[in-house]
Amino acid sequence: MIPELTIRRTAATMNRTLLFIIFIVVTSLLSAQYSQLQPGDTIKPGYPYVLPFMGKAAYEKGFDIPKPAGIMLNYFWASQDVVIPEISVGFQGAVEGGILENVPLTDISEIIRFEEVHAVANSVTFRPDVWIFPFLNVYGIIGKTFATTSVKLSSPVQMTTVAELEGFSYGVGTTGAFGLGKYFLVLDGNWVWTKMSNFEDPVQSGVFSQRIGRAFQIGKNPESNVAFWVGGMRLKMGNITQGTIVLNEVLPPETWERRDEIVEDYWIWYDNLGPLDPLRPVANRILNPIVENLEHANGDGTVEYRLLKEPQQEWNIIIGGQYQYNKSWQLRAEGGIIGNRKSFLLSLNYRFGF
């Protein structure tokens, strides 16, 4: 939700330009609400709410500030490619008729080559917020996240793995913005931790965004408007992910059906390594035992992993719009476009005073 603080000018202040402050509150990765009066509109004297601090003074100077508290329901979808420069894996064997011993966590970054790593995330979040000052809004984030990661290997064998995870998300954020006349400039930052299944530690992500836009009053109702904006968003993820996952949860059925082909491709790759190739000791230690017993594996083996990962593209362009029915209800949509990372946000916001 992006609450917006907008300015109106009375007849006494029409002879000079007033700066106004707008604030956006983002949930999950973003959220918004806008409230704008146009020059020439009138407001009732007196500010009825306790918060924000200095709200009464801002109101008396001609600023029309939104109701101080809000709750928002958000749906967020994102799709992006991920780069994995380092990877370590281990294996706790569970085989039928095999002799596979447990393999400790071992760096195989020099062996594994990724053709593509693609992640898709969906989340439903609930976000309460409050205006502390007319120029400062703070909020919390709580919700559920579902993620699917598809990994295509190109070496030493060609295969695809898919991992489906879900988790609980929580976080905090703050927003600040500035404007002139009918236009607004918004800066926002939030920090979210997601405890995913099979991950040892929560995944931390930080989002920084900025927007510039304008709101337009609908008809003669000063509380009803539509707003449009364009901006940029930067996503920064926690680099290290570590955990465990069962083989049959990460390898699709077609992988087990291609066991003979995968084994043959691996041994062709291994036989082409020279006797002094530095990859041979690592392959001997961690990959050879797994491949030798792959035909006996029942899918219950547990893989331990540690990844160093980062988004292929941290920045993307965002465009959005919001319809404000009145100062209590707003509906917003925003999309991330241009480049590798795409996103979509749909938000419903309810605001109230106390």
C-alpha positions, 0 to 999 in steps of 0.5 A: 500500500502506498499512502500519499500525503498531498497538498492543497492550497487555500486562497491565502496560500495561492500566491506561493508554492508549497512543498508537500510530503507523500509517504508510501508503505510497502508490504511483502515487497511493496504496497500503496495508497494515495489521497489527494486534494486539488488546489481550490478545495476546502477542508474542515478546520481541526485535525481529529486524530492523535497521530501522526505527531505534528499532524495538526500543525501540518493540517493547519498549514494546508496539508491533507494527510491520510488517516493515521493507521491502515491494514492491507492485504496483498498478493505478490508474484515474481519471476526471475533468473538466479546466478549460483557462483558457488555450490557445495553438496553432501549426501546421506545415502538411502539405497536398496542393495547399494553400498553408498556411504554418507558424503560430507558437504563438499565444494563442487563449484568447479564441476557443476555448470548451470544452464539456467536457474529460474525462481518463481515466488507467490506470496500473500501478506498482511501489512499493518502501518501507522504514520508516526510523523506527517513525513514518516510511515512505518509498517510491519509485514507478515504472510505466507510465501510459496516458491518454485525453483527450476535448475537446469544442469549442463555439466557433467550431465544434462538434467533438470531438478525442480524444488517446491518450497513454502515458508512464513514471511515477516518484516518491517519497512519505512517510507519517505517521499517528497513532492511539488504541486500535484507530482510526487517522488517516493522512496521506500525500503523494507526488509523481509525474512522468510523461513522456508521449508528445508532451509536452516536459516531464514532467507533475508531480502531487502527492497529499495524502490523509488517512484514518481507520479501524479494523482488526479481527482475524480469528479467533485469528490476531493477524497476520490482519485486515481494515481499513476506512477513509474519508478525503479526497484532494487532487490537484494537477497541473502547470499547464503542458503543452506539446508537439506532436501530429500532426493525424490522431492527435488528430482522429477520422475523423468529423472529416475526414468532416465537413470541409465542415460544419466549414468552413461553421460556422466561416465563419458564426462569422467573418462574425458578428464585427464589423470591429473585433472583437478576435478578428478579427486572431487568427482571421485569423492562425491559424484562417483559413489552417487552415480555408481549406486544411482540405479539402486537409489529409491529416492529417499536419500537426503542431499545437504546443500550450501549455495551462494546465490544472487539475482541475475538482475537486481534492478527493474522498472515498475509502473503502477496505478491506484484507485482511491474510493475515499480516505478509507478504501484504496485498490492498487496494482503494480507491475515490474517490467523490463529486463529479466525480473518480472513482478505483479502486486495487487493490494487492497487497503483500509485506513482508519483513525483513532 
